């Protein structure tokens, strides 16, 4: 199993409206906001979960149009694509607002990595359990020999992927509260 943390990339090119548009488009980003009646988005962290899988195995003829597949190796890739942290271009790098937003967004990055770390062993264990159900497998083509094991792995691990994403959202929710936003807002005066 390969664990991919993704690199943290800073994007300081958008204004707050542009960051809000990114947030609306991706729908899963974690953001800092200014605690005000408008609750406008100020910063944003976007980290797309990655769940890749591949298999290797042997395939032997089992009769006309039938093949017996034996999966010998499952390779899982779990983690994140690059985690992009958006900070509005109107706040100069190193300034109070910039640093406050960056600190808040870094807490989301840290939480994403903590959830990943918490789930590594569970993914490994569940993948082994799913692997035990794969062999032998009868298929009618080489295409099915590639696709059928991957479909079974995806189905078998789907509940765990949902649990992972739910936990990630719970971690983020504890950071994105009115009190947390108010604490970020109190740090600086030039919002």
Order of alpha helices (4+ residues) and beta strands (2+ residues): beta-beta-alpha-beta-beta-beta-beta-beta-alpha-beta-alpha-alpha
